[in-house]
């Protein structure tokens, strides 16, 4: 073999090895994003499972607070309808605020505040919210790493050829940035 052919073969082999390494890293990062989203989904399901019990507990004490209860129920139904990630993030943010309004109702109803069932539901929801916050941070970190890898030169070439595209971050909507306002009669 001549030296130019050997150099060309070595260069092609090195490029092929590089492309395989980059592709495998992108697959790992994409799977990490998917796993992180699945973790968020698990926590959302836990939250959605607790909402009917919470609404029932509040209804027993605060039956005339229909608007808040209907809002929570409607938002839960919308969240259960599988939507795109940005749409789901907006609905979940609104649901989080509506649940916050339910918790504020306990101040107006001392017997609700003293209810063991309501207190346990409140603790469970607080735990779920803490897990959700962690899962969202982990997801956004995974998306950042993945997007960096798909947009960095020269890995960008392999990413585009293999069809790896950018993922969207889990962001709070404008409503999620504002403080929750609750008005009681």
NORMO-V133160 format. One line per field, one symbol per residue. ss: DSSP state (H for helix, E for strand, C for the rest). phi: phi as a letter, one per 20 degrees, with the letter a starting at -180 (. if undefined). burial: I if it has 24 or more other C-alpha atoms within 12 Angstrom, else O. Layout:
ss: ???
phi: ???
burial: ???
This chain:
ss: CCHHHHHHHHHHHHHHHHHHHHHHHHHHHHHHHHHHHHHHHHHHHHHHHHHHHHHHHHHHHCCCCHHHHHHHHHHHHHHHCCCCHHHHHHHHHHHHHHHHHHHHHHHHCHHHHCCHHHHHHHHHHHHHHHHHHHHHHHHHHHHHHHHHHHHCCCHHHHHHHHCCCCCCCCCCCHHHHCCCCCCCC
phi: .efffffffffffffffgffffgfffffffffffffffffgffffgfffeggffffffgfdcgeeggfffffffffffffffdfgffffffffffffffgffffgffecgfffefffffffffffffffffffffffffffffgfffgfedeeefgffgffenedfdefedffgffeeffdcddf
burial: OOOOOOOOOOOOOOOOOOOOOIIOOIOOIIOIIIOIIOIIIOIIIIIIOIIIIIIOIIIOIIOOIOOIIIIIIIIIOOIIOOOOIOOIIIIIIIIIIIIIIIIIIIOOIOOIIOOOOIOOIIOOIOOIIOOIIOIIOIIIIIIIIIIIIIOOOOIIOIIOOOOIOIIIIIIIOOOOOOOOOOOOO
